[in-house]
Amino acid sequence: MSFSPFRDERGAAKELAAVTYADLAQLADMDEGYVLEFKRSFTSSVKAKVPKIIASFANSRGGWLIIGIADDDRSICPVPRLAADYGQIIGELCRRHVSPAPPFDVRFIPNPANEDEGVVVVRVEEGSFPPYVADGVVEIREGSTSGPATGAALVELYDKATRRQSRIAEFCRRTVFFARPVPLFDLYLFRMDTVGRDTPSRDEVAVCAEAMRRAFAAQRLECHVQHAHDSLIFRTSVAFDGMAPHSAIELFPDESIKLTVPAVLCPPAERDRALAALRAACTPQVGEAGRTAPDARQVGAAERTEDAGDAAPLMGAAEQVEPGAPVCLRGAGVAAGAAKTAHPRVMSASDTLRRVTRMAAVLDRYIRERRGSWQPYATAYELENMAGVLLWSDDPLYLSYVRGHGPLFCGTTDCRSRVRYLNDGAHDAFRARQFAGSHFFEACGLPLGSPDPEDNALVDALLRG
């Protein structure tokens, strides 16, 4: 945990959520400094300084701004409770005056003797992507005050942001082992507010593990735990060759998370029915000029693979190529005698989506169990081993969509999305379940927020299904 001016009875640092009005007495022996600043009142002049103070903390090592404490003798001078929440007021000040949005939290701690007054405590985290600019000026901490950054300090701030981006990119390449290659949907959640915090103890890691087990139990899922060298892996089934691949959640000591969900591939009979329906929907229509629609060839193209030998390990035992199946030539220059047989892989949209959203709901439950928030996280999603896997749904709207646009399938082996930062003010209502569900279809080729009403109607229909 990073610096806190408040300590519990054992001397351990307290988080903002645990601070009580009685704890304010601990400030009596403290001076303002690099990570601590006091303001007696919340006047208009103080409001004007708040964005600069918060930006300077975010550009430095984080810090605490406490409003309602005299800066000369550290006496408690309660400020009145306002009709509006102090968090909203300070948040709006920063939205207007600071860019990008700095990471901070605000709490009004009421006076037990008079609930209409109290002290405002602002906890500012060290920013992950500096510089944070307040009204056109890059402010940093200089002793107990804030001031403009010099040239050397600016270079260091930009370097810090670059290093953080590299760490996130490296995290988004984590791989959870499966006994055989399978098509996977991955969701990466990198926690950004742990810079400078101590490595958690075994007991703290055990508390996190128990919260994850409770989250699995809440979804009525089995939970099998594996210990990796730097993480814990929670699986819904035992990881063993020959067993059906199931989902996994990798949890790191800093509470960064990776969710890995195998796609649900259709068994042979259902796959054949799906392919027949897709072929029928994509039957070429001859126009007035005698040309056929280009989308009519997409199913056939998706059925061919550059290396048919790569397809067999991606199927379950029930999905292996049947004797007498049609032959698919591998590629130009490959001898006909070297050709192999393989069926195209078809993924059930409804079954895979159900699996994705159920596992993502485990993550939401875990955050609630930990009494945390998604705002400190950066997130991205990825598809692995998905090249050419056809998306199938028997929803009439999907078949209608296929007639006009062609079937949906992943166009490349690995499709990693851009990173989204959940503390940017645009993701205050973020839930892993909704995000994973909708972006699963985006990863399969269906654009979210498309101007085409047919795209949006299909997303809604598939999510309902």
HUQUIUR-V137376 format. One line per field, one symbol per residue. ss: DSSP state (H for helix, E for strand, L for the rest). phi: phi as a letter, one per 30 degrees, with the letter a starting at -180 (. if undefined). psi: psi as a letter, one per 30 degrees, with the letter a starting at -180 (. if undefined). Layout:
BEGIN
ss->???
phi->???
psi->???
END
This chain:
BEGIN
ss->LLLLLLELLLLLELLHHHLLHHHHHHHHHLLLELLEEEELLLLHHHHHHHHHHHHHHHHLLLEEEEELELLLLLLELLEELLLLLHHHHHHHHHHHHEELLLLEEEEEEEELLEEEEEEEEEEELLLLLLLLEELLEEEEEELLEEEELLHHHHHHHHHHHHHHHHHHHHHLLLLLLLLLLLLEEEEEEEELLLLLLLLLLHHHHHHHHHHHHHHHHHLLLLLEEEELLLEEEEELLLLLLLLLLLLEEEEELLLLEEEEEELLELLHHHHHHHHHHHHHHLLLLELLLLLELHHHHHHHHHHLLLLLHHHHLLLLHHHLLLLLLLEELLLLLLLHHHLEELLLLEEEHHHHHHHHHHHHHHHHHHHHHLLLLLLLEEEEEEEELLLLLEEELLLHHHHHHHHHHLLLELLLLLEELLLEELLLLLLLLLLHHHHHHHHHHHHLLLLLLLLLHHHHHHHHHHHHL
phi->.debdcbddciddcdedcdcddddddddcccdadbbbcbdbcddddeddeeddddddddccilbcbckbddcchddbecddcddddddddddedddcbbddddabbbccddedaddblbcccccddddbddccchibdcbdbicbcadddedddddddddddddddddddddcdbcdbdbdbdbccbcbcdcccdidddddeddddddddddddddddchcdbcccccdbaccccdbddadjcddbdbbcccedidbbcbbddcdddedddddddddddddceecddddiccddddcddddddcbdbddddeddcdedcdddeidddcddaeicdddcdbcacddbcdddddddddddddddddddddedhcbdedccbabacbhceiddcbbddedddddddccidcaddbdbbcdddccdcdicbdcebedddddddeddddjcddidddddddddedddddd
psi->kakkfkkaffgkkkleffkleffffffegklkaegkkkkelhleeeeffeeeeeeeeefcglakkjjgkkfegglkiklkklelkeeeeeeeeeeefkkakljlkkkjjljffjfglakkkjjklkkfilkkkjhgkjklkjbglklkkleeeeeeeeeeeeeeeeeeeeeggkkkkkflklkkkkjkjkkfggkfllkkleeeeeeeeeeeeeeeefghkljkkkjlfglkkjlflkjkkflkkllkkkklegglkkkkjkljkkleeeeeeeeeeeeefgkkkkaeggllkffffeeeeffklejfffeeffllefglklkglkkkkdlkfkkeffklkkkkkkkjeeeeeeeeeeeefeeeeeeeefhalfeglkkllkkkhgkgkkkkkgkeeeeeeeeffllklkflekjkllkkjfggffhfgkkeeeeeeefeeefggjkkgkfjfeeeeeeeeeee.
END
